[in-house]
C-alpha cells in the first residue's frame, strides 16, 4: 500500500509545480500551513527540488518518453519529474519511488497514466543502475554543464568566462546542494550554550559558525519556525554571509545609521544589536507592508533605536546626515541560488542590465545622506562582477569625494578579497555576498 502522507505530499507538489509553471508562482510562497507538517515538508522538498533540477530531469526523461515531453499532460509531466527527482537526486529506493509515482499518476489522471509512469521510471532506473543514463554531449561546454547542473546556459557561459571550468563546476554543484541555514543569536556568543540546548530539545543540531561567534549552523529549520523562538526574538534566521555585511558596516554606539533598503529588517536589527541599542538606525523601505515587517522585527528584539521609514530612497530628502549608510541593493541573487529554487529561471541578461542601472541610481541617492568622514557600505547577494566590483568602480568615478576604504580585519581574513568582503558558496559554504566600504572625504 502507498504511504498516505507521501502520496498526499506528491499530489500537493503536483498542484504547486503547475502553479510555478503556469502562473509564475514563487516556490517559497506556496506553503500555506494547511497541511500536517510532515506532508508540507515533503511537498516543499519535491517542489523546490524539481524546480531546481528540472532541466536535468527533463533531459533524462526525454530519453525514455516517446514523443516530446511538452506533449504530455501537464500533470503527468510533473509526476514524472517528481519520480525522476526521487530516483536520481533523493536516491529513494526504486520500488518505493516508482510505486508512489504510479499511484500519484492514477490519482491525478487515470490508470493509463500510471502504466506510462511505471514504464518510464523503471526504464530510467535500469539505466541508472547500469550507469548508462544519457549525458549532455553537445560539444558546447556551457550548454552541457547547464543541462547537467540544471541552470540557464547564459549564466553558465558567464561564469565559465569569469572563473574557468573548475570553479564553475564547484559553484553549480553548491547551488544544487541542500540548503544550509544559520541562526543569529540575539544574546550574542554568550547565549550559544543556552540556545543550543533549546534547539536540541527541538531535535535540531546546532554548531558554531566558523565565521562569526554569534551565529550557529543548524541542520533543520522547520522545527525552529514552529517553536516560537523567532517570535520571542531569541534567534533570527539569517545567513552568516549576510550578517557579516553588518560587520563591514561596523556601526558604533551613539551613531546615526541609515539602512537604505532595509526590509525585512534583518541587517537593521543586527546593526542595532551591535550598537547596544544606543543611537539611531533609520530603516528605509518604499513599501508600507515591508516597513511593518521592519517594525515587527524591532519589537521582537526589544529594540528602541530602530526607526522604520516609508520612503523611496531615490526621492527621499532625508533628515540630516548619517555616520554610516548601508545600501543592501536589489540584485540578481546569484549568490543565493541554493535557497531560492526558482530564481535561476527568473533572470535574464536584460534584467541584469536593468539591475545595474538601478544599483547606480540607488548608490548615488544613498551617497547624499553620508556625512563628511562617514562611510557608505554597498552590498549585494550576487556573485556577478557587474553588480559588485564594477558598480563600485563606476561609483568612485562619479564621486571623486569618495574612496575605497579597505575592510581590513572587520571580517575573517578568508573572506577578504583585496579591499572588499566577498563570500562564495563553493568556497566558504555560505550564501554569496559582497560588500565594499566607501569613505566620504569631501566637506
N, C-alpha and C positions, 0 to 999 in steps of 0.2 A: 504494500500500500504506500502511496506517496506521502511524504511528510507534509501535514496540513499547513503549518506555518510557512514552510518553504514554498509550497505551491501558492499560497496567498501572496507571499513576497514577490514571486515571479509574475503573478498576474498584475500586481500593483506596479512592478517595474515595467512591464509592457505598456501599461497606460501612461506612465510617466515618460518613458522613452518616446512614445508617439507625440507627447506634448513638446518635448525638446526638439524633435524633428520637424513637426508640423507648425508649431506656434512659436518656436524660438524661446521656449521657457528656459529659465536658468536652473541648472541642476540643484544648486544649493537652496533654492527657494521652493522646492517641490514638497518637501516633508511638511506635513500639516498636523502631526500629533494625534491623528485619529485612529491609529493602529497600535497594537501592542508593541512595546519597544523592540522585541526580537524580530518581529515582522518588518518593522520600519528600518531597523539596522540592515537586515538582509536586502531589502529593496534599495536602500541607499547605495549599498555596495554594488549591486547589479547595475543600477542606473549610472553611477559615476564610472564604474569600470568599463562598461560597454561604451559609454560616451567617449571616454579617453582612448580606448583601443579600437574604435570602430573601423578605422581604415585598414588596420592589420586583420581584424576579424573578417571583414568583407573580402579582402584579398584571398584569404584561405578558403572561406566558404564558397567563393566563386568557382573553385576547382571541383566542388562536389555537388553543385546545383546545376541542373540542366537549364539552359537559357540564362537570362540576365537576372541578377538579384533584384534589380529595380522593378521587375515584372511580377515579383511575388506579392501576395497580400502584405500590406504594411505590418499587420500584427504578426504574421508568420516570420517576416524578416527579423523582427525584434526577438521573437522566440529563438530563432536560430543564432542570433548574435549572443543572446544570454547563454545558450547552450555551449557555443564555441568558447565564450569567455570562461565558463565554468570548467571546461576541459583544458584549455590552453594556458589560462592565467591563474585561476584559482586552484587548478590541478585537483579538482574533485574526483572521487572515484568514478570511473566511466559508467558503471551500471547506474549509480545514483544520478549522475548528471544527465544521462540520456533519458532515463525514466522520467525524471522531473520535467524535462523539456517536452517530452511526448505528451505528458498529462497537461502541461500548460497549453500546448498547441490544440489539443482536443477541447480544452475549456474555452479558449478564445475564438476558435473557429469550428473544426469538425474532425471526425475520425480520420479522414483522408489527410488532413494537415499533420496529424500525429504520425501517420505512416511515413510521410515525406520527411518529417523531422527525424524520425528514427533512422531512416536510411542515410540521410546526410551526415548526421552526427556519428553514427557508427563507422562510416567510411572515413570521416575526418579522424576519429580516434585510432583506427587501424594505421593510418598514415603517420599519426603522431608517434605511436609505439614503434613503428618500423623506421622512424627517422626520415620519412620521405615527404613531409609537409612541403608544399610549394614555397619557394623563397623568391623574393623580388630580384630580378637579374636583368634589368633593362639596359645596363651599361652606364646609366646616369647615376652616379653615387648619391647625389642629393635626393633624387626621386626614390631610389631603392631604400635608403635609410629612412626617408619619410614614410614609406609604406610599412617597413618593418617595425618602426617605433611609433607609428600612427600619429604623424604630425603633417601639417601642410608643407608641401615641397618648398615653397618660397621662404619659409622661415629656416628650414634646414639648410638651404643653399646659403643664406646669410651667415649662419653660424659656422659652416664649413669655411667660408671666406675669411671669417674673423678669427677662428680658433684652430682650424685644421680638423682632421678626421678623428683623432683620438679623443680630444676634449669634447667634440660634438657628440660622439657616441656616448661618452660618460654623462653629458648633460641630458641627452634624450632618455637614457636609462633612469636617471634621477627624476626626471619629470614624470615617468611612468611608475615609479616605486610607490608603495603605500605611503600615504601622507603621515608625517610625524608632527607632533604637537608639543608646544611648550607652554607653561603657565608662568605668568609673572606673579611673584609673591608680594602682596601689598605690604606685609611686615618686613620685607627685605630678607637677607640671608639668615637673620636670627629666627625667622619664622619657619625655616625649612623643615626642621625636625617635626614640629607640631603638624604642619600641613602634610608632610609625607605620611605621618601616622593616620591622619584623617583620610587621606587618599587610599591607604592600604585597607582601611575599613570598607571602602567602596569597591575593593578588588582592583584598584589601579596601582600599578607600579610606577614610582617616580624616582628619578635620579638627577643629580645636579647637572645643570648645563655647563659644558666646558667653557662657555663664552661669557657668562655673567652670573655672579653668585646669587642674584635674587630671581633666577629663573630655574625651573625644573623641567626635565623632559618626562612626558607621560606616555604610557603605551596604549591608553584608551581615553577617549574624550566623552562618549555618551554618558557614562555614569556620573561624570562631573557635571555635565549640563543638567542632569536630573536631580542633583544633590542639594542645591541651594547655596553651594559655596560661591558661585558667581553673584547671586543676589545679595549675599551678605558682604560682598566686597573683599573676601579673604584672598581670592586669587582672580586673575583675569586671563583669558585665553589671548595670548599674543606671541607671535613668533619672536624668538630672541633676536633674530636679524633686524626686525622692525624696532624692537626695544633699543638696540644699540644705536639707532639713529638719534635717540634722545641723549645717549652718552656723547655723541658727536656735538649735539646742541650745547651740552654742559650747562644747563640753567643753574643759577645760584640763588640762594635765599635772598629775598628782598627785591629781586629784579622784576622788570616788566617783560613778559614773554608773549609773543603772538604766534599761535598755531594757525597758520593762514588757510589751511584746507583741512579742518580738524576731524570731521565725522569719520567714524563713530566715537572718537574721543580717546582712544587708547593712548596715543602719544601725549596728549594734553594731560591726561591723568598721571601718566608716568613722570612727566616733567614736574607737575605739582608735587608729587610724592618726593622726588629728588630735591625739591626746594624746601621740603619740610612744611609745605602749605603756607609758606611765608613769601609774600609777593603777589603777583597777579599773572594769571595765564588767560589771555583773551583767546577763546576758541571759536574760530570763524567758520561758518558754512552758509551756503546760499539757500539751503533747504530748511524750511520750518521743522519738518519731521526729523531731520538729522540733527538740528540744533537741540531738539528734545532728547535725542539719544545721548548727546554730549552732557546735557544737564542731568540725565538719569545716571550716567556713569559717575559724574561728580558726587551725586548724592550717595550712591552705593559705597563710595570710598570715603565718605565723610569729609570731602574737601570743600573749603570755602573760598579758595583762591582762584578757582576756575570761573570765568565769566563767559558764558555762551553768547555769541553774537551772530544774529542773522544778517548776512550781508554778502554781496558779490565783491570779492577782492579786487576785481578789475575796475570797479567804480566806487569803492569804499573810501571816504575821505579820511577815515581814521580818527583817533582821539589822542594824538601825541605820539612821540617816537618810542620805540621799544629797544630794550637792550639786546634781545635775541628774537629772531623771527625764524620760524620753521615753515618751509614750503614743502610738504609731502605731496608731490604733484600727481595729478591723474596721469596714468601711463598705460603701456601695453600689458603690464602684469606678467611679462615672460619669466620673471623670477618666481612666480607662484603657480606655475602650471601644474605642479603636483597636487595642489589643494583645489584648484579651480578646473574641474574636469572638462568643462565645455569651453574654456577661454581660448584654447588653441584654435578652435573653429570659428571664433568670433572676430578675429583680427584680419587685417588686410594691409598691403603696402600703402594704400590710400589713407587708411585710418591712422597708420603710423605717422605719415606726413602731417595729418591734421593735429595729432597729439603734440608733435614737436613745436608746431606753431602756437598751440595753447600753452605749452610749458614756457615758451619765451615770453608770452604776454603775462603769465602769472608771475614769473620771475621779476619782470620789470615792475609790476604792481607791488609785489612784496618788498622790493628794494626801497620803495618810497617810505616805508614805515620803520626803517632801521636808523637808530641814532648814530651820529658820528662816533666811530670807535666800536660800534656794535657789530654783531655777527648775523649773517643770513645763512641758514643751512638749507640746501636744496637736496631733496632725497626722492628716490623712486623705488618701486619694487620690480624694476625692469633690469634686464641684462644687456640691453641694446646700447651701443655707444652713442647712437644718435640722440637718445633720450637722457644720457648721463654725461659723459665727458664732453661731448660736442656741445651740449647746452651750456655747460659751464664755460667753455672756451668762447662761445658766442656771447654769453652774458658779459664776460670780462672785457670783450672788445667793445661792447656797447656802453659799459660803465667803467671808465678809467679810474673812478674814485674807489673801486673795489679791488681787492687782491685775494688770491687763493691762500687760505690760512691752513697749514698742514694739520691733519687730525692728530698727529703725534701719538701720544700714549692714551688717548681717550678711549680707544678700543684695543682689544688684543692685537699683538703685532701681526699675527697671521691674517688679519682682516684689513691691514693697512696696505694699500696699493699706491705707492708713491706718496702723494699728499692727500689722498681720498680714502674713504671707507668703502670696501666692496666685499660683499658676501655672495658666494656662488653655491647653488645646491649641490653640484657634483664635486665640489672641493671641500666645502665646510659642513655639509649635511644640514644646512639651514635653508630657509627661503632665500631667494635672491634679493639683495638690497644694495643700494648705492647712496652715499651722502658725501657732500662737499661743503666745507666751511668757507664762506665768502666774507671777508672783513672789510667794513666800510672805513675809509680813512679820511675822506673829504669832509669839510665842515658843512 
